[in-house]
Amino acid sequence: MIFNRLPDLVEMDSNSTLPGGHMTLGHILGDLNTKTFFTYTGSLTTPGCAEAVTWHVFPEPLPIAFENIEKFWNIQDANGDQMTDNYRPLQELNGRVILYRGGSY
């Protein structure tokens, strides 16, 4: 699983090979219901926050064990510093339309 490889990916430009050679989004999402979601056009979360992303947000959170979350805390930026506070405050809607996709297909 990807969380087992995170210790290999601490430094910028590092890489690791997954057993089996590939991974799908389904490997990460598990049995999360992906048929119901919200979607909107938004922005990147890194500066300059360019509005160039279509976000899909599931109503239920993806459960991740705390010990796996901790592994992300060691990842470093280009200066070798731990990446902390890598979030930003909620943004204004700025006229965005939020769509909801429910049910099955």
N, CA, C and O atoms as a printed pandas DataFrame, in Angstrom:
     atom_number atom_name residue_name chain_id  residue_number  x_coord  y_coord  z_coord
0              1         N          MET        A               1    0.842   -1.181    0.000
1              2        CA          MET        A               1    0.000    0.000    0.000
2              3         C          MET        A               1    0.890    1.248    0.000
3              4         O          MET        A               1    2.037    1.204    0.444
4              5         N          ILE        A               2    0.358    2.334   -0.492
5              6        CA          ILE        A               2    1.127    3.561   -0.650
6              7         C          ILE        A               2    1.682    4.077    0.678
7              8         O          ILE        A               2    2.775    4.641    0.708
8              9         N          PHE        A               3    0.953    3.894    1.764
9             10        CA          PHE        A               3    1.420    4.403    3.053
10            11         C          PHE        A               3    2.720    3.738    3.492
11            12         O          PHE        A               3    3.530    4.354    4.185
12            13         N          ASN        A               4    2.924    2.490    3.094
13            14        CA          ASN        A               4    4.164    1.797    3.439
14            15         C          ASN        A               4    5.360    2.364    2.685
15            16         O          ASN        A               4    6.499    2.162    3.105
16            17         N          ARG        A               5    5.128    3.063    1.589
17            18        CA          ARG        A               5    6.199    3.645    0.779
18            19         C          ARG        A               5    6.503    5.091    1.137
19            20         O          ARG        A               5    7.528    5.621    0.708
20            21         N          LEU        A               6    5.643    5.745    1.912
21            22        CA          LEU        A               6    5.872    7.158    2.239
22            23         C          LEU        A               6    7.229    7.429    2.894
23            24         O          LEU        A               6    7.838    8.454    2.590
24            25         N          PRO        A               7    7.734    6.558    3.781
25            26        CA          PRO        A               7    9.070    6.820    4.335
26            27         C          PRO        A               7   10.163    6.901    3.271
27            28         O          PRO        A               7   11.198    7.525    3.502
28            29         N          ASP        A               8    9.947    6.272    2.094
29            30        CA          ASP        A               8   10.913    6.353    0.999
30            31         C          ASP        A               8   10.794    7.659    0.221
31            32         O          ASP        A               8   11.653    7.974   -0.602
32            33         N          LEU        A               9    9.736    8.416    0.478
33            34        CA          LEU        A               9    9.420    9.597   -0.324
34            35         C          LEU        A               9    9.517   10.890    0.471
35            36         O          LEU        A               9    8.807   11.850    0.172
36            37         N          VAL        A              10   10.371   10.932    1.462
37            38        CA          VAL        A              10   10.482   12.095    2.338
38            39         C          VAL        A              10   11.141   13.274    1.630
39            40         O          VAL        A              10   10.657   14.402    1.724
40            41         N          GLU        A              11   12.233   13.024    0.927
41            42        CA          GLU        A              11   12.973   14.112    0.279
42            43         C          GLU        A              11   12.378   14.436   -1.079
43            44         O          GLU        A              11   11.848   13.559   -1.761
44            45         N          MET        A              12   12.470   15.708   -1.467
45            46        CA          MET        A              12   11.969   16.137   -2.759
46            47         C          MET        A              12   12.653   15.356   -3.879
47            48         O          MET        A              12   13.852   15.087   -3.813
48            49         N          ASP        A              13   11.897   14.998   -4.891
49            50        CA          ASP        A              13   12.347   14.251   -6.063
50            51         C          ASP        A              13   12.709   12.799   -5.768
51            52         O          ASP        A              13   13.280   12.125   -6.625
52            53         N          SER        A              14   12.388   12.304   -4.571
53            54        CA          SER        A              14   12.632   10.889   -4.301
54            55         C          SER        A              14   11.517   10.071   -4.945
55            56         O          SER        A              14   10.466   10.605   -5.302
56            57         N          ASN        A              15   11.757    8.773   -5.089
57            58        CA          ASN        A              15   10.739    7.916   -5.684
58            59         C          ASN        A              15   10.819    6.534   -5.074
59            60         O          ASN        A              15   11.791    6.187   -4.402
60            61         N          SER        A              16    9.794    5.761   -5.314
61            62        CA          SER        A              16    9.721    4.402   -4.798
62            63         C          SER        A              16    8.870    3.576   -5.754
63            64         O          SER        A              16    8.018    4.116   -6.459
64            65         N          THR        A              17    9.100    2.287   -5.777
65            66        CA          THR        A              17    8.341    1.390   -6.629
66            67         C          THR        A              17    7.343    0.616   -5.782
67            68         O          THR        A              17    7.685    0.080   -4.728
68            69         N          LEU        A              18    6.105    0.567   -6.260
69            70        CA          LEU        A              18    5.072   -0.180   -5.554
70            71         C          LEU        A              18    5.139   -1.647   -5.938
71            72         O          LEU        A              18    5.402   -1.977   -7.095
72            73         N          PRO        A              19    4.900   -2.534   -4.971
73            74        CA          PRO        A              19    4.817   -3.953   -5.322
74            75         C          PRO        A              19    3.701   -4.154   -6.344
75            76         O          PRO        A              19    2.622   -3.580   -6.194
76            77         N          GLY        A              20    3.935   -4.939   -7.353
77            78        CA          GLY        A              20    2.946   -5.146   -8.403
78            79         C          GLY        A              20    3.064   -4.125   -9.519
79            80         O          GLY        A              20    2.476   -4.299  -10.586
80            81         N          GLY        A              21    3.828   -3.049   -9.279
81            82        CA          GLY        A              21    4.147   -2.103  -10.331
82            83         C          GLY        A              21    3.136   -1.038  -10.656
83            84         O          GLY        A              21    3.466   -0.113  -11.399
84            85         N          HIS        A              22    1.913   -1.111  -10.143
85            86        CA          HIS        A              22    0.941   -0.068  -10.454
86            87         C          HIS        A              22   -0.071    0.074   -9.331
87            88         O          HIS        A              22   -0.194   -0.793   -8.466
88            89         N          MET        A              23   -0.770    1.156   -9.362
89            90        CA          MET        A              23   -1.789    1.422   -8.359
90            91         C          MET        A              23   -2.917    2.195   -9.039
91            92         O          MET        A              23   -2.668    3.042   -9.897
92            93         N          THR        A              24   -4.131    1.906   -8.659
93            94        CA          THR        A              24   -5.277    2.632   -9.187
94            95         C          THR        A              24   -5.872    3.493   -8.083
95            96         O          THR        A              24   -5.563    3.311   -6.906
96            97         N          LEU        A              25   -6.715    4.418   -8.468
97            98        CA          LEU        A              25   -7.410    5.236   -7.473
98            99         C          LEU        A              25   -8.259    4.358   -6.567
99           100         O          LEU        A              25   -8.439    4.673   -5.390
100          101         N          GLY        A              26   -8.779    3.271   -7.099
101          102        CA          GLY        A              26   -9.552    2.326   -6.299
102          103         C          GLY        A              26   -8.742    1.712   -5.164
103          104         O          GLY        A              26   -9.300    1.386   -4.116
104          105         N          HIS        A              27   -7.437    1.548   -5.356
105          106        CA          HIS        A              27   -6.589    1.033   -4.282
106          107         C          HIS        A              27   -6.573    1.987   -3.093
107          108         O          HIS        A              27   -6.495    1.546   -1.946
108          109         N          ILE        A              28   -6.646    3.272   -3.354
109          110        CA          ILE        A              28   -6.609    4.268   -2.283
110          111         C          ILE        A              28   -7.999    4.460   -1.668
111          112         O          ILE        A              28   -8.132    4.559   -0.448
112          113         N          LEU        A              29   -9.015    4.512   -2.502
113          114        CA          LEU        A              29  -10.364    4.806   -2.023
114          115         C          LEU        A              29  -11.061    3.612   -1.384
115          116         O          LEU        A              29  -12.013    3.788   -0.623
116          117         N          GLY        A              30  -10.600    2.401   -1.682
117          118        CA          GLY        A              30  -11.207    1.218   -1.078
118          119         C          GLY        A              30  -12.682    1.111   -1.404
119          120         O          GLY        A              30  -13.077    1.214   -2.565
120          121         N          ASP        A              31  -13.514    0.900   -0.362
121          122        CA          ASP        A              31  -14.947    0.728   -0.605
122          123         C          ASP        A              31  -15.736    2.026   -0.433
123          124         O          ASP        A              31  -16.951    1.988   -0.237
124          125         N          LEU        A              32  -15.063    3.159   -0.504
125          126        CA          LEU        A              32  -15.739    4.449   -0.426
126          127         C          LEU        A              32  -16.742    4.565   -1.578
127          128         O          LEU        A              32  -16.419    4.233   -2.719
128          129         N          ASN        A              33  -17.945    5.032   -1.284
129          130        CA          ASN        A              33  -18.966    5.214   -2.312
130          131         C          ASN        A              33  -18.550    6.369   -3.215
131          132         O          ASN        A              33  -18.574    7.527   -2.798
132          133         N          THR        A              34  -18.171    6.057   -4.439
133          134        CA          THR        A              34  -17.723    7.088   -5.384
134          135         C          THR        A              34  -18.825    7.492   -6.353
135          136         O          THR        A              34  -18.579    8.267   -7.276
136          137         N          LYS        A              35  -20.044    6.975   -6.156
137          138        CA          LYS        A              35  -21.152    7.307   -7.041
138          139         C          LYS        A              35  -21.882    8.569   -6.601
139          140         O          LYS        A              35  -22.656    9.139   -7.370
140          141         N          THR        A              36  -21.645    8.999   -5.391
141          142        CA          THR        A              36  -22.271   10.201   -4.860
142          143         C          THR        A              36  -21.171   11.190   -4.508
143          144         O          THR        A              36  -20.268   10.868   -3.735
144          145         N          PHE        A              37  -21.241   12.407   -5.077
145          146        CA          PHE        A              37  -20.198   13.391   -4.807
146          147         C          PHE        A              37  -20.664   14.792   -5.183
147          148         O          PHE        A              37  -21.638   14.967   -5.916
148          149         N          PHE        A              38  -19.965   15.761   -4.678
149          150        CA          PHE        A              38  -20.126   17.159   -5.059
150          151         C          PHE        A              38  -18.997   17.482   -6.034
151          152         O          PHE        A              38  -17.910   16.914   -5.928
152          153         N          THR        A              39  -19.237   18.373   -6.967
153          154        CA          THR        A              39  -18.178   18.779   -7.891
154          155         C          THR        A              39  -18.281   20.266   -8.188
155          156         O          THR        A              39  -19.377   20.824   -8.245
156          157         N          TYR        A              40  -17.156   20.890   -8.372
157          158        CA          TYR        A              40  -17.120   22.315   -8.709
158          159         C          TYR        A              40  -15.771   22.645   -9.327
159          160         O          TYR        A              40  -14.779   21.949   -9.109
160          161         N          THR        A              41  -15.756   23.717  -10.101
161          162        CA          THR        A              41  -14.509   24.224  -10.658
162          163         C          THR        A              41  -13.875   25.105   -9.604
163          164         O          THR        A              41  -14.514   26.017   -9.079
164          165         N          GLY        A              42  -12.628   24.836   -9.296
165          166        CA          GLY        A              42  -11.960   25.576   -8.243
166          167         C          GLY        A              42  -10.529   25.879   -8.598
167          168         O          GLY        A              42  -10.162   25.969   -9.769
168          169         N          SER        A              43   -9.725   26.034   -7.565
169          170        CA          SER        A              43   -8.348   26.430   -7.789
170          171         C          SER        A              43   -7.381   25.450   -7.148
171          172         O          SER        A              43   -7.746   24.644   -6.291
172          173         N          LEU        A              44   -6.142   25.546   -7.590
173          174        CA          LEU        A              44   -5.064   24.798   -6.951
174          175         C          LEU        A              44   -4.939   25.263   -5.506
175          176         O          LEU        A              44   -5.370   26.365   -5.166
176          177         N          THR        A              45   -4.357   24.438   -4.667
177          178        CA          THR        A              45   -4.191   24.808   -3.258
178          179         C          THR        A              45   -2.817   25.403   -2.974
179          180         O          THR        A              45   -2.506   25.731   -1.829
180          181         N          THR        A              46   -2.001   25.544   -4.005
181          182        CA          THR        A              46   -0.666   26.112   -3.825
182          183         C          THR        A              46   -0.619   27.498   -4.466
183          184         O          THR        A              46   -1.350   27.760   -5.421
184          185         N          PRO        A              47    0.228   28.383   -3.953
185          186        CA          PRO        A              47    0.299   29.752   -4.503
186          187         C          PRO        A              47    0.630   29.722   -5.983
187          188         O          PRO        A              47    1.406   28.869   -6.413
188          189         N          GLY        A              48    0.121   30.539   -6.704
189          190        CA          GLY        A              48   -0.902   31.455   -6.988
190          191         C          GLY        A              48   -2.308   30.953   -7.071
191          192         O          GLY        A              48   -3.158   31.687   -7.575
192          193         N          CYS        A              49   -2.634   29.752   -6.616
193          194        CA          CYS        A              49   -4.018   29.298   -6.526
194          195         C          CYS        A              49   -4.774   29.471   -7.830
195          196         O          CYS        A              49   -5.912   29.941   -7.833
196          197         N          ALA        A              50   -4.151   29.096   -8.938
197          198        CA          ALA        A              50   -4.762   29.216  -10.264
198          199         C          ALA        A              50   -6.061   28.425  -10.315
199          200         O          ALA        A              50   -6.126   27.286   -9.852
200          201         N          GLU        A              51   -7.089   29.037  -10.880
201          202        CA          GLU        A              51   -8.391   28.381  -11.003
202          203         C          GLU        A              51   -8.358   27.457  -12.214
203          204         O          GLU        A              51   -8.797   27.824  -13.304
204          205         N          ALA        A              52   -7.831   26.253  -12.006
205          206        CA          ALA        A              52   -7.605   25.321  -13.109
206          207         C          ALA        A              52   -7.909   23.883  -12.719
207          208         O          ALA        A              52   -7.358   22.955  -13.311
208          209         N          VAL        A              53   -8.788   23.680  -11.719
209          210        CA          VAL        A              53   -9.036   22.341  -11.192
210          211         C          VAL        A              53  -10.535   22.087  -11.122
211          212         O          VAL        A              53  -11.304   22.989  -10.790
212          213         N          THR        A              54  -10.949   20.872  -11.433
213          214        CA          THR        A              54  -12.311   20.449  -11.140
214          215         C          THR        A              54  -12.241   19.521   -9.933
215          216         O          THR        A              54  -11.659   18.438  -10.007
216          217         N          TRP        A              55  -12.833   19.947   -8.832
217          218        CA          TRP        A              55  -12.794   19.181   -7.593
218          219         C          TRP        A              55  -13.985   18.241   -7.524
219          220         O          TRP        A              55  -15.081   18.582   -7.968
220          221         N          HIS        A              56  -13.769   17.062   -6.969
221          222        CA          HIS        A              56  -14.823   16.100   -6.661
222          223         C          HIS        A              56  -14.683   15.802   -5.172
223          224         O          HIS        A              56  -13.632   15.350   -4.716
224          225         N          VAL        A              57  -15.740   16.058   -4.426
225          226        CA          VAL        A              57  -15.701   15.897   -2.969
226          227         C          VAL        A              57  -16.770   14.897   -2.564
227          228         O          VAL        A              57  -17.946   15.069   -2.884
228          229         N          PHE        A              58  -16.361   13.867   -1.868
229          230        CA          PHE        A              58  -17.297   12.841   -1.418
230          231         C          PHE        A              58  -17.921   13.262   -0.095
231          232         O          PHE        A              58  -17.245   13.860    0.742
232          233         N          PRO        A              59  -19.206   12.958    0.108
233          234        CA          PRO        A              59  -19.867   13.354    1.356
234          235         C          PRO        A              59  -19.310   12.648    2.580
235          236         O          PRO        A              59  -19.361   13.191    3.683
236          237         N          GLU        A              60  -18.781   11.452    2.401
237          238        CA          GLU        A              60  -18.206   10.703    3.523
238          239         C          GLU        A              60  -16.689   10.816    3.490
239          240         O          GLU        A              60  -16.087   10.718    2.421
240          241         N          PRO        A              61  -16.067   11.020    4.640
241          242        CA          PRO        A              61  -14.595   11.105    4.649
242          243         C          PRO        A              61  -13.971    9.735    4.388
243          244         O          PRO        A              61  -14.561    8.693    4.670
244          245         N          LEU        A              62  -12.778    9.775    3.848
245          246        CA          LEU        A              62  -12.008    8.559    3.629
246          247         C          LEU        A              62  -11.258    8.255    4.924
247          248         O          LEU        A              62  -10.394    9.033    5.329
248          249         N          PRO        A              63  -11.569    7.148    5.573
249          250        CA          PRO        A              63  -10.884    6.858    6.838
250          251         C          PRO        A              63   -9.415    6.489    6.605
251          252         O          PRO        A              63   -9.098    5.611    5.802
252          253         N          ILE        A              64   -8.538    7.174    7.317
253          254        CA          ILE        A              64   -7.102    6.899    7.247
254          255         C          ILE        A              64   -6.594    6.779    8.678
255          256         O          ILE        A              64   -6.847    7.654    9.507
256          257         N          ALA        A              65   -5.889    5.713    8.961
257          258        CA          ALA        A              65   -5.365    5.487   10.308
258          259         C          ALA        A              65   -4.372    6.589   10.687
259          260         O          ALA        A              65   -3.613    7.069    9.844
260          261         N          PHE        A              66   -4.386    6.980   11.957
261          262        CA          PHE        A              66   -3.525    8.052   12.436
262          263         C          PHE        A              66   -2.055    7.773   12.137
263          264         O          PHE        A              66   -1.319    8.690   11.772
264          265         N          GLU        A              67   -1.615    6.520   12.284
265          266        CA          GLU        A              67   -0.200    6.213   12.030
266          267         C          GLU        A              67    0.160    6.435   10.558
267          268         O          GLU        A              67    1.324    6.681   10.243
268          269         N          ASN        A              68   -0.810    6.355    9.664
269          270        CA          ASN        A              68   -0.542    6.664    8.261
270          271         C          ASN        A              68   -0.519    8.170    8.014
271          272         O          ASN        A              68    0.264    8.647    7.193
272          273         N          ILE        A              69   -1.356    8.913    8.704
273          274        CA          ILE        A              69   -1.332   10.376    8.606
274          275         C          ILE        A              69    0.031   10.898    9.073
275          276         O          ILE        A              69    0.596   11.806    8.464
276          277         N          GLU        A              70    0.551   10.319   10.152
277          278        CA          GLU        A              70    1.852   10.745   10.691
278          279         C          GLU        A              70    2.966   10.645    9.654
279          280         O          GLU        A              70    3.895   11.453    9.666
280          281         N          LYS        A              71    2.883    9.671    8.764
281          282        CA          LYS        A              71    3.922    9.477    7.753
282          283         C          LYS        A              71    4.014   10.659    6.803
283          284         O          LYS        A              71    5.092   10.941    6.280
284          285         N          PHE        A              72    2.907   11.359    6.568
285          286        CA          PHE        A              72    2.923   12.543    5.712
286          287         C          PHE        A              72    3.691   13.695    6.358
287          288         O          PHE        A              72    4.234   14.547    5.654
288          289         N          TRP        A              73    3.742   13.727    7.680
289          290        CA          TRP        A              73    4.365   14.849    8.402
290          291         C          TRP        A              73    5.870   14.937    8.184
291          292         O          TRP        A              73    6.463   15.981    8.458
292          293         N          ASN        A              74    6.498   13.884    7.704
293          294        CA          ASN        A              74    7.943   13.897    7.488
294          295         C          ASN        A              74    8.343   14.339    6.087
295          296         O          ASN        A              74    9.527   14.539    5.817
296          297         N          ILE        A              75    7.377   14.493    5.199
297          298        CA          ILE        A              75    7.687   14.878    3.822
298          299         C          ILE        A              75    8.267   16.293    3.805
299          300         O          ILE        A              75    7.777   17.189    4.493
300          301         N          GLN        A              76    9.314   16.475    3.008
301          302        CA          GLN        A              76   10.054   17.738    2.986
302          303         C          GLN        A              76    9.797   18.530    1.714
303          304         O          GLN        A              76    9.465   17.972    0.668
304          305         N          ASP        A              77    9.958   19.841    1.827
305          306        CA          ASP        A              77    9.840   20.702    0.654
306          307         C          ASP        A              77   11.201   20.830   -0.031
307          308         O          ASP        A              77   12.149   20.141    0.345
308          309         N          ALA        A              78   11.303   21.695   -1.020
309          310        CA          ALA        A              78   12.533   21.846   -1.796
310          311         C          ALA        A              78   13.714   22.304   -0.945
311          312         O          ALA        A              78   14.863   22.083   -1.327
312          313         N          ASN        A              79   13.458   22.936    0.197
313          314        CA          ASN        A              79   14.532   23.400    1.085
314          315         C          ASN        A              79   14.908   22.379    2.145
315          316         O          ASN        A              79   15.773   22.643    2.981
316          317         N          GLY        A              80   14.262   21.206    2.119
317          318        CA          GLY        A              80   14.542   20.188    3.131
318          319         C          GLY        A              80   13.784   20.410    4.423
319          320         O          GLY        A              80   14.042   19.730    5.416
320          321         N          ASP        A              81   12.847   21.356    4.427
321          322        CA          ASP        A              81   12.030   21.624    5.614
322          323         C          ASP        A              81   10.769   20.777    5.568
323          324         O          ASP        A              81   10.232   20.497    4.496
324          325         N          GLN        A              82   10.303   20.372    6.747
325          326        CA          GLN        A              82    9.054   19.628    6.789
326          327         C          GLN        A              82    7.923   20.510    6.283
327          328         O          GLN        A              82    7.847   21.696    6.604
328          329         N          MET        A              83    7.053   19.911    5.490
329          330        CA          MET        A              83    5.914   20.665    4.979
330          331         C          MET        A              83    4.849   20.721    6.071
331          332         O          MET        A              83    4.231   19.711    6.409
332          333         N          THR        A              84    4.650   21.901    6.608
333          334        CA          THR        A              84    3.641   22.103    7.642
334          335         C          THR        A              84    2.716   23.218    7.197
335          336         O          THR        A              84    3.035   23.997    6.299
336          337         N          ASP        A              85    1.585   23.275    7.835
337          338        CA          ASP        A              85    0.592   24.304    7.514
338          339         C          ASP        A              85    0.307   24.329    6.016
339          340         O          ASP        A              85    0.164   25.400    5.427
340          341         N          ASN        A              86    0.223   23.152    5.401
341          342        CA          ASN        A              86   -0.013   23.081    3.960
342          343         C          ASN        A              86   -1.523   23.020    3.674
343          344         O          ASN        A              86   -2.040   22.093    3.050
344          345         N          TYR        A              87   -2.165   24.025    4.151
345          346        CA          TYR        A              87   -3.588   24.191    3.928
346          347         C          TYR        A              87   -3.857   25.673    3.776
347          348         O          TYR        A              87   -2.968   26.494    4.004
348          349         N          ARG        A              88   -5.043   26.015    3.403
349          350        CA          ARG        A              88   -5.392   27.419    3.323
350          351         C          ARG        A              88   -6.823   27.580    3.812
351          352         O          ARG        A              88   -7.575   26.606    3.857
352          353         N          PRO        A              89   -7.205   28.785    4.176
353          354        CA          PRO        A              89   -8.561   28.989    4.684
354          355         C          PRO        A              89   -9.603   28.741    3.592
355          356         O          PRO        A              89   -9.286   28.735    2.402
356          357         N          LEU        A              90  -10.842   28.537    4.018
357          358        CA          LEU        A              90  -11.929   28.419    3.057
358          359         C          LEU        A              90  -11.956   29.648    2.173
359          360         O          LEU        A              90  -11.686   30.761    2.624
360          361         N          GLN        A              91  -12.284   29.436    0.915
361          362        CA          GLN        A              91  -12.313   30.533   -0.046
362          363         C          GLN        A              91  -13.758   30.920   -0.352
363          364         O          GLN        A              91  -14.679   30.121   -0.183
364          365         N          GLU        A              92  -13.932   32.128   -0.793
365          366        CA          GLU        A              92  -15.246   32.602   -1.212
366          367         C          GLU        A              92  -15.704   31.807   -2.432
367          368         O          GLU        A              92  -14.872   31.296   -3.181
368          369         N          LEU        A              93  -17.004   31.697   -2.638
369          370        CA          LEU        A              93  -17.536   30.973   -3.791
370          371         C          LEU        A              93  -17.174   31.634   -5.115
371          372         O          LEU        A              93  -16.994   30.943   -6.118
372          373         N          ASN        A              94  -17.065   32.955   -5.134
373          374        CA          ASN        A              94  -16.699   33.679   -6.361
374          375         C          ASN        A              94  -17.542   33.247   -7.559
375          376         O          ASN        A              94  -17.025   33.084   -8.664
376          377         N          GLY        A              95  -18.831   33.066   -7.334
377          378        CA          GLY        A              95  -19.728   32.712   -8.430
378          379         C          GLY        A              95  -19.687   31.257   -8.857
379          380         O          GLY        A              95  -20.356   30.896   -9.826
380          381         N          ARG        A              96  -18.929   30.402   -8.173
381          382        CA          ARG        A              96  -18.855   28.992   -8.546
382          383         C          ARG        A              96  -20.203   28.315   -8.339
383          384         O          ARG        A              96  -20.950   28.658   -7.423
384          385         N          VAL        A              97  -20.495   27.371   -9.182
385          386        CA          VAL        A              97  -21.675   26.534   -9.032
386          387         C          VAL        A              97  -21.206   25.195   -8.485
387          388         O          VAL        A              97  -20.284   24.585   -9.026
388          389         N          ILE        A              98  -21.842   24.740   -7.413
389          390        CA          ILE        A              98  -21.511   23.441   -6.841
390          391         C          ILE        A              98  -22.610   22.473   -7.244
391          392         O          ILE        A              98  -23.789   22.701   -6.973
392          393         N          LEU        A              99  -22.206   21.383   -7.899
393          394        CA          LEU        A              99  -23.152   20.380   -8.369
394          395         C          LEU        A              99  -23.089   19.141   -7.476
395          396         O          LEU        A              99  -22.051   18.832   -6.891
396          397         N          TYR        A             100  -24.210   18.445   -7.385
397          398        CA          TYR        A             100  -24.294   17.236   -6.584
398          399         C          TYR        A             100  -24.670   16.074   -7.471
399          400         O          TYR        A             100  -25.626   16.170   -8.240
400          401         N          ARG        A             101  -23.949   14.992   -7.383
401          402        CA          ARG        A             101  -24.253   13.777   -8.135
402          403         C          ARG        A             101  -24.641   12.714   -7.123
403          404         O          ARG        A             101  -23.817   12.288   -6.314
404          405         N          GLY        A             102  -25.898   12.285   -7.168
405          406        CA          GLY        A             102  -26.357   11.265   -6.226
406          407         C          GLY        A             102  -26.838   10.036   -6.945
407          408         O          GLY        A             102  -27.111   10.063   -8.145
408          409         N          GLY        A             103  -26.941    8.964   -6.205
409          410        CA          GLY        A             103  -27.510    7.752   -6.773
410          411         C          GLY        A             103  -26.480    6.853   -7.416
411          412         O          GLY        A             103  -25.278    6.965   -7.172
412          413         N          SER        A             104  -26.978    5.970   -8.234
413          414        CA          SER        A             104  -26.112    4.987   -8.881
414          415         C          SER        A             104  -26.151    5.181  -10.393
415          416         O          SER        A             104  -27.068    5.804  -10.928
416          417         N          TYR        A             105  -25.170    4.653  -11.052
417          418        CA          TYR        A             105  -25.115    4.695  -12.512
418          419         C          TYR        A             105  -24.528    3.433  -13.043
419          420         O          TYR        A             105  -24.397    3.277  -14.257
